[in-house]
Amino acid sequence: MKEAYIRDFNIPDELIKFIGKSKIYENNGHSGAKTLFIDKDEGYFIKIADKGLLEKEQMMYCYFSSKGLSPEVITYISSEKDYLIIKKISGEVASDKNFL
């Protein structure tokens, strides 16, 4: 993963406070959103996308995490863009080439 800098992503102050002094790394996946890994505690991911594009995804994460089937949503903010922070879970990524 390549280290990233918070100033390059126009992240809202509320999320900057959550990230604090933790390092962040670019970790783009397959969803089309910009994805960063936050190296804090056991790890978090922040997804950044155009306004409205992550709303349904965060609702699905909330539902499935309540059933123990997906990561926990830490916060979702929709301003000029959508920002979704989810907790990292252990295991392999389902889209890994070994599973496809």
DSSP file (Angstrom, degrees, kcal/mol; ACC not computed):
  #  RESIDUE AA STRUCTURE BP1 BP2  ACC     N-H-->O    O-->H-N    N-H-->O    O-->H-N    TCO  KAPPA ALPHA  PHI   PSI    X-CA   Y-CA   Z-CA
    1    1 A M              0   0    0      0, 0.0     2,-0.5     0, 0.0    26,-0.1   0.000 360.0 360.0 360.0 142.5    0.0    0.0    0.0
    2    2 A K  E     -A   26   0A   0     24,-0.6    24,-3.0     1,-0.0     2,-0.1  -0.788 360.0-114.0 -93.9 130.5    1.2    3.5   -0.8
    3    3 A E  E     -A   25   0A   0     -2,-0.5    22,-0.3    22,-0.3     2,-0.3  -0.371  36.3-162.6 -63.0 139.9    1.1    6.1    2.0
    4    4 A A  E     -A   24   0A   0     20,-3.0    20,-0.6    -2,-0.1     2,-0.5  -0.744  13.5-126.6-120.1 168.1   -1.3    8.9    1.4
    5    5 A Y    >   -     0   0    0     -2,-0.3     3,-2.2     1,-0.1     4,-0.2  -0.976  10.5-138.9-124.1 129.7   -1.8   12.3    2.9
    6    6 A I  G > >S+     0   0    0     -2,-0.5     3,-1.7     1,-0.3     5,-0.7   0.798 100.0  65.4 -56.0 -34.1   -5.0   13.5    4.4
    7    7 A R  G > 5S+     0   0    0      1,-0.3     3,-0.5     2,-0.2    -1,-0.3   0.710  92.6  64.3 -64.7 -18.9   -4.7   17.0    2.8
    8    8 A D  G < 5S+     0   0    0     -3,-2.2    -1,-0.3     1,-0.2    -2,-0.2   0.500 100.7  50.3 -82.0  -3.3   -5.0   15.4   -0.7
    9    9 A F  G < 5S-     0   0    0     -3,-1.7    -1,-0.2    -4,-0.2    -2,-0.2   0.346  95.2-127.0-122.2   6.0   -8.6   14.2   -0.1
   10   10 A N  T < 5 -     0   0    0     -3,-0.5    -3,-0.1    -4,-0.3    -2,-0.1   0.894  41.4-176.0  49.6  47.2  -10.5   17.2    1.2
   11   11 A I      < -     0   0    0     -5,-0.7    -1,-0.2     1,-0.1     5,-0.1  -0.568  28.9-104.8 -79.4 135.6  -11.7   15.2    4.2
   12   12 A P    >>  -     0   0    0      0, 0.0     4,-1.9     0, 0.0     3,-0.9  -0.209  27.9-114.0 -59.4 149.9  -14.2   16.9    6.5
   13   13 A D  H 3> S+     0   0    0      1,-0.3     4,-2.3     2,-0.2     5,-0.2   0.842 114.2  61.2 -53.8 -39.2  -12.9   18.1    9.9
   14   14 A E  H 3> S+     0   0    0      1,-0.2     4,-1.2     2,-0.2    -1,-0.3   0.884 109.3  42.0 -58.0 -39.5  -15.1   15.5   11.8
   15   15 A L  H <> S+     0   0    0     -3,-0.9     4,-2.5     2,-0.2    -1,-0.2   0.828 108.7  58.6 -78.4 -32.2  -13.3   12.7   10.1
   16   16 A I  H  X S+     0   0    0     -4,-1.9     4,-2.6     1,-0.2    -2,-0.2   0.893 104.6  52.4 -62.0 -38.7   -9.9   14.3   10.4
   17   17 A K  H  < S+     0   0    0     -4,-2.3    -1,-0.2     2,-0.2    -2,-0.2   0.900 109.7  48.7 -62.8 -40.3  -10.4   14.3   14.2
   18   18 A F  H  < S+     0   0    0     -4,-1.2    -2,-0.2     1,-0.2    -1,-0.2   0.920 113.6  45.9 -64.7 -44.0  -11.2   10.6   14.0
   19   19 A I  H >< S+     0   0    0     -4,-2.5     3,-2.0     1,-0.2    -2,-0.2   0.872  85.0 164.8 -67.9 -37.8   -8.1    9.8   11.9
   20   20 A G  T 3<  -     0   0    0     -4,-2.6    -1,-0.2     1,-0.3    -2,-0.1  -0.306  69.3 -22.9  58.5-132.7   -5.9   12.0   14.2
   21   21 A K  T 3  S+     0   0    0     -4,-0.1    -1,-0.3     2,-0.0    -2,-0.1   0.261 101.2 129.0 -95.0  10.9   -2.2   11.4   13.7
   22   22 A S    <   -     0   0    0     -3,-2.0     2,-0.2     1,-0.1    18,-0.1  -0.334  63.1-113.0 -66.8 147.1   -2.7    7.9   12.2
   23   23 A K  E     - B   0  39A   0     16,-0.6    16,-2.9   -18,-0.1     2,-0.3  -0.516  29.8-153.7 -75.3 148.6   -1.0    7.1    8.9
   24   24 A I  E     -AB   4  38A   0    -20,-0.6   -20,-3.0    14,-0.2     2,-0.4  -0.943   7.4-164.7-124.6 150.9   -3.3    6.5    5.9
   25   25 A Y  E     -AB   3  37A   0     12,-2.2    12,-3.2    -2,-0.3     2,-0.3  -0.981  28.2-108.7-134.5 142.9   -2.6    4.4    2.8
   26   26 A E  E     +AB   2  36A   0    -24,-3.0   -24,-0.6    -2,-0.4    10,-0.2  -0.555  41.5 165.2 -69.1 133.2   -4.2    4.2   -0.6
   27   27 A N        -     0   0    0      8,-3.1     9,-0.1    -2,-0.3    -1,-0.1  -0.324  13.0-174.2-147.3  54.2   -6.1    0.9   -0.8
   28   28 A N        -     0   0    0      1,-0.1     6,-0.1     2,-0.1     8,-0.0  -0.303   5.8-176.4 -64.4 133.8   -8.4    1.2   -3.8
   29   29 A G        -     0   0    0      4,-0.5     3,-0.1    -2,-0.0    -1,-0.1   0.142  42.3 -77.4-104.1-140.6  -10.7   -1.8   -4.2
   30   30 A H  S    S+     0   0    0      1,-0.1    -2,-0.1     2,-0.0     0, 0.0   0.360 102.6  85.8-110.9   2.5  -13.3   -2.7   -6.8
   31   31 A S  S    S-     0   0    0      2,-0.2    -1,-0.1     1,-0.1     3,-0.1   0.662  95.6-117.7 -83.1 -14.2  -16.2   -0.5   -5.9
   32   32 A G  S    S+     0   0    0      1,-0.4     2,-0.2    -3,-0.1    -1,-0.1   0.223  79.0 115.9  94.4 -14.9  -15.1    2.6   -7.9
   33   33 A A  S    S-     0   0    0     16,-0.1    -4,-0.5     1,-0.1     2,-0.4  -0.531  78.3-105.0 -82.0 153.9  -14.8    4.7   -4.7
   34   34 A K  E     - C   0  48A   0     14,-2.7    14,-2.9    -2,-0.2     2,-0.4  -0.692  44.0-162.4 -73.6 128.9  -11.5    6.0   -3.5
   35   35 A T  E     - C   0  47A   0     -2,-0.4    -8,-3.1    12,-0.2     2,-0.4  -0.971  11.7-175.3-124.0 130.6  -10.5    3.8   -0.5
   36   36 A L  E     -BC  26  46A   0     10,-2.6    10,-2.6    -2,-0.4     2,-0.5  -0.934  20.1-135.3-121.0 145.1   -8.0    4.6    2.1
   37   37 A F  E     -BC  25  45A   0    -12,-3.2   -12,-2.2    -2,-0.4     2,-0.6  -0.881  14.5-150.0 -98.2 130.7   -6.7    2.4    5.0
   38   38 A I  E     -BC  24  44A   0      6,-3.4     2,-1.9    -2,-0.5     6,-1.6  -0.905   7.1-146.6-102.1 116.3   -6.4    4.1    8.3
   39   39 A D  E     +B   23   0A   0    -16,-2.9   -16,-0.6    -2,-0.6     2,-0.4  -0.551  55.4 122.3 -85.5  76.8   -3.7    2.6   10.4
   40   40 A K  S >  S-     0   0    0     -2,-1.9     3,-3.0   -18,-0.1    -2,-0.1  -0.998  77.3 -31.0-140.3 136.5   -5.3    3.1   13.8
   41   41 A D  T 3  S-     0   0    0     -2,-0.4     3,-0.1     1,-0.3     0, 0.0  -0.314 132.1 -19.9  52.7-126.9   -6.3    0.5   16.4
   42   42 A E  T 3  S-     0   0    0      1,-0.2    -1,-0.3    46,-0.1    -3,-0.1   0.413 117.3 -88.2 -90.7   2.8   -7.0   -2.7   14.4
   43   43 A G    <   -     0   0    0     -3,-3.0    45,-2.5    44,-0.0     2,-0.3   0.061  38.5-148.7 107.9 147.0   -7.6   -0.7   11.2
   44   44 A Y  E     -CD  38  87A   0     -6,-1.6    -6,-3.4    43,-0.3     2,-0.4  -0.952   8.8-139.5-141.6 157.9  -10.3    1.2    9.4
   45   45 A F  E     -CD  37  86A   0     41,-2.8    41,-2.6    -2,-0.3     2,-0.5  -0.972   9.2-159.0-119.3 139.5  -11.2    1.9    5.8
   46   46 A I  E     -CD  36  85A   0    -10,-2.6   -10,-2.6    -2,-0.4     2,-0.4  -0.981   7.2-160.4-116.8 127.0  -12.6    5.2    4.6
   47   47 A K  E     -CD  35  84A   0     37,-3.0    37,-2.3    -2,-0.5     2,-0.4  -0.881   4.4-166.6-105.8 137.4  -14.4    5.2    1.3
   48   48 A I  E     +CD  34  83A   0    -14,-2.9   -14,-2.7    -2,-0.4     2,-0.3  -0.990  20.1 148.8-127.3 126.8  -14.8    8.5   -0.6
   49   49 A A  E     - D   0  82A   0     33,-1.9    33,-3.1    -2,-0.4     3,-0.1  -0.925  51.4 -66.4-147.8 170.4  -17.2    8.8   -3.6
   50   50 A D  E >  S- D   0  81A   0     -2,-0.3     3,-2.2    31,-0.2     4,-0.4  -0.240  76.1 -72.3 -58.0 151.0  -19.4   11.4   -5.3
   51   51 A K  T 3  S+     0   0    0     29,-0.8    -1,-0.2     1,-0.3    27,-0.1  -0.167 118.7  11.6 -50.4 129.5  -22.4   12.6   -3.2
   52   52 A G  T 3  S+     0   0    0     -3,-0.1     4,-0.4     1,-0.0     3,-0.4   0.206  97.1 102.4  89.8 -14.4  -25.1   10.0   -2.8
   53   53 A L  S <  S+     0   0    0     -3,-2.2     4,-0.3     1,-0.2    -2,-0.1   0.737  84.6  41.5 -77.0 -21.2  -23.1    7.0   -4.2
   54   54 A L  S  > S+     0   0    0     -4,-0.4     4,-2.6     2,-0.1     5,-0.2   0.447  87.7  92.6-103.5  -0.7  -22.3    5.5   -0.8
   55   55 A E  H  > S+     0   0    0     -3,-0.4     4,-1.8     1,-0.2     5,-0.1   0.944  90.8  41.3 -59.7 -51.0  -25.7    5.9    0.9
   56   56 A K  H  > S+     0   0    0     -4,-0.4     4,-2.3     1,-0.2    -1,-0.2   0.894 113.8  54.8 -64.9 -39.4  -27.1    2.6   -0.1
   57   57 A E  H  > S+     0   0    0     -4,-0.3     4,-2.7     1,-0.2    -1,-0.2   0.915 107.4  48.8 -61.3 -43.7  -23.8    0.8    0.7
   58   58 A Q  H  X S+     0   0    0     -4,-2.6     4,-2.4     1,-0.2    -1,-0.2   0.868 109.9  52.3 -67.0 -33.7  -23.7    2.2    4.2
   59   59 A M  H  X S+     0   0    0     -4,-1.8     4,-2.2    -5,-0.2    -1,-0.2   0.909 111.1  47.3 -65.4 -40.4  -27.3    1.1    4.8
   60   60 A M  H  X S+     0   0    0     -4,-2.3     4,-3.0     2,-0.2     5,-0.3   0.916 111.0  51.0 -67.0 -42.8  -26.4   -2.4    3.6
   61   61 A Y  H  X S+     0   0    0     -4,-2.7     4,-2.8     1,-0.2     5,-0.3   0.929 110.2  50.3 -58.4 -44.9  -23.3   -2.4    5.8
   62   62 A C  H  X S+     0   0    0     -4,-2.4     4,-1.5     2,-0.2    -2,-0.2   0.930 114.2  44.0 -59.5 -46.4  -25.4   -1.4    8.8
   63   63 A Y  H  X S+     0   0    0     -4,-2.2     4,-0.6     1,-0.2     3,-0.3   0.965 117.8  42.8 -63.8 -53.0  -28.0   -4.1    8.2
   64   64 A F  H ><>S+     0   0    0     -4,-3.0     5,-3.0     1,-0.2     3,-0.7   0.834 111.1  54.7 -67.6 -32.1  -25.4   -6.9    7.5
   65   65 A S  H ><5S+     0   0    0     -4,-2.8     3,-1.4    -5,-0.3    -1,-0.2   0.845 101.0  59.7 -69.9 -30.1  -23.2   -5.9   10.4
   66   66 A S  H 3<5S+     0   0    0     -4,-1.5    -1,-0.2    -3,-0.3    -2,-0.2   0.727 108.1  46.7 -66.3 -19.3  -26.2   -6.1   12.8
   67   67 A K  T <<5S-     0   0    0     -3,-0.7    -1,-0.3    -4,-0.6    -2,-0.2   0.351 121.2-110.5 -99.4   2.0  -26.3   -9.8   11.6
   68   68 A G  T < 5S+     0   0    0     -3,-1.4    -3,-0.2    -4,-0.1    -2,-0.1   0.730  89.5 112.1  77.0  22.8  -22.5  -10.3   12.1
   69   69 A L  S   <S+     0   0    0     -5,-3.0    -4,-0.3    -8,-0.1    -5,-0.1   0.443  72.7  21.8-110.8  -1.7  -22.0  -10.6    8.3
   70   70 A S  S    S-     0   0    0     -6,-0.5    -2,-0.1    -9,-0.1    -1,-0.0  -0.951  91.8 -67.9-154.8 171.6  -20.0   -7.4    7.5
   71   71 A P        -     0   0    0      0, 0.0     2,-0.3     0, 0.0    -6,-0.2  -0.239  55.4-101.9 -64.3 156.0  -17.8   -4.7    9.0
   72   72 A E        -     0   0    0     -7,-0.1    15,-2.5    16,-0.1     2,-0.5  -0.582  29.7-124.9 -77.5 137.3  -19.2   -2.2   11.4
   73   73 A V  E     -E   86   0A   0     -2,-0.3    13,-0.2    13,-0.2     3,-0.1  -0.745  24.8-176.9 -82.0 125.2  -20.0    1.3   10.1
   74   74 A I  E     -     0   0A   0     11,-3.0     2,-0.3    -2,-0.5    -1,-0.2   0.881  65.4 -22.7 -87.4 -46.8  -18.1    3.9   12.2
   75   75 A T  E     -E   85   0A   0     10,-1.3    10,-2.8     2,-0.0     2,-0.4  -0.983  48.5-157.0-161.9 154.8  -19.6    6.9   10.5
   76   76 A Y  E     -E   84   0A   0     -2,-0.3     2,-0.4     8,-0.2     8,-0.2  -0.988  14.5-179.1-136.3 126.0  -21.2    8.1    7.2
   77   77 A I  E     -E   83   0A   0      6,-2.8     6,-2.8    -2,-0.4     2,-0.6  -0.992   9.7-167.6-127.1 132.2  -21.1   11.7    6.1
   78   78 A S  E     +E   82   0A   0     -2,-0.4     4,-0.2     4,-0.2     2,-0.1  -0.933  37.3 123.3-119.7 106.9  -22.7   13.0    2.9
   79   79 A S  S    S-     0   0    0      2,-3.0     3,-0.0    -2,-0.6   -28,-0.0   0.089  90.3 -23.8-125.5-119.8  -21.5   16.6    2.1
   80   80 A E  S    S+     0   0    0     -2,-0.1   -29,-0.8   -29,-0.1     2,-0.3   0.851 143.4  10.4 -64.8 -30.4  -19.9   17.7   -1.1
   81   81 A K  E    S-D   50   0A   0    -31,-0.2    -2,-3.0   -30,-0.1     2,-0.4  -0.822  90.8-100.1-132.4 171.9  -18.9   14.0   -1.3
   82   82 A D  E     -DE  49  78A   0    -33,-3.1   -33,-1.9    -2,-0.3     2,-0.4  -0.824  32.2-169.9 -96.7 139.9  -19.8   10.8    0.5
   83   83 A Y  E     -DE  48  77A   0     -6,-2.8    -6,-2.8    -2,-0.4     2,-0.5  -0.995   4.7-179.1-132.0 124.5  -17.4    9.5    3.2
   84   84 A L  E     -DE  47  76A   0    -37,-2.3   -37,-3.0    -2,-0.4     2,-0.5  -0.985   7.6-165.7-128.7 121.0  -17.9    6.1    4.8
   85   85 A I  E     +DE  46  75A   0    -10,-2.8   -11,-3.0    -2,-0.5   -10,-1.3  -0.931  12.9 177.8-107.9 126.6  -15.7    4.7    7.5
   86   86 A I  E     -DE  45  73A   0    -41,-2.6   -41,-2.8    -2,-0.5     2,-0.2  -0.924  31.2-109.5-124.8 152.5  -15.9    1.0    8.3
   87   87 A K  E     -D   44   0A   0    -15,-2.5   -43,-0.3    -2,-0.3     2,-0.2  -0.559  36.0-113.3 -78.6 141.3  -13.9   -1.1   10.7
   88   88 A K        -     0   0    0    -45,-2.5     2,-0.3    -2,-0.2   -16,-0.1  -0.520  30.9-158.1 -71.6 139.8  -11.5   -3.6    9.3
   89   89 A I        -     0   0    0     -2,-0.2     2,-0.1   -18,-0.1   -45,-0.0  -0.866  20.6-107.4-115.5 156.6  -12.3   -7.2    9.8
   90   90 A S  S    S+     0   0    0     -2,-0.3     2,-0.2     2,-0.0    -1,-0.0  -0.414  73.3  58.2 -79.7 158.6   -9.9  -10.1    9.8
   91   91 A G  S    S-     0   0    0     -2,-0.1     2,-0.3     2,-0.0    -2,-0.0  -0.709  87.2 -45.6 120.9-171.7   -9.9  -12.6    6.9
   92   92 A E        -     0   0    0     -2,-0.2     2,-0.3     1,-0.0    -2,-0.0  -0.672  56.1-103.6 -97.9 151.4   -9.4  -12.5    3.2
   93   93 A V    >   -     0   0    0     -2,-0.3     3,-2.0     1,-0.1     6,-0.2  -0.602  25.4-137.8 -73.6 129.3  -11.0  -10.1    0.7
   94   94 A A  T 3  S+     0   0    0     -2,-0.3    -1,-0.1     1,-0.3     5,-0.1   0.753 102.8  56.9 -62.0 -24.8  -13.8  -11.9   -1.2
   95   95 A S  T 3  S+     0   0    0      4,-0.1    -1,-0.3     3,-0.1     5,-0.1   0.374  77.7 130.4 -89.5   6.2  -12.7  -10.3   -4.4
   96   96 A D  S X> S-     0   0    0     -3,-2.0     3,-2.2     1,-0.1     4,-0.8  -0.298  71.3-118.8 -57.8 142.8   -9.2  -11.8   -4.1
   97   97 A K  T 34 S+     0   0    0      1,-0.3     3,-0.3     2,-0.2    -1,-0.1   0.746 111.3  67.4 -59.6 -23.5   -8.1  -13.6   -7.3
   98   98 A N  T 34 S+     0   0    0      1,-0.2    -1,-0.3     2,-0.1    -2,-0.1   0.739 105.6  41.8 -67.1 -22.1   -7.9  -16.8   -5.3
   99   99 A F  T <4        0   0    0     -3,-2.2    -1,-0.2    -6,-0.2    -2,-0.2   0.590 360.0 360.0-100.3 -13.1  -11.6  -16.8   -4.8
  100  100 A L     <        0   0    0     -4,-0.8    -2,-0.1    -3,-0.3    -1,-0.1   0.454 360.0 360.0 -89.9 360.0  -12.7  -15.8   -8.3
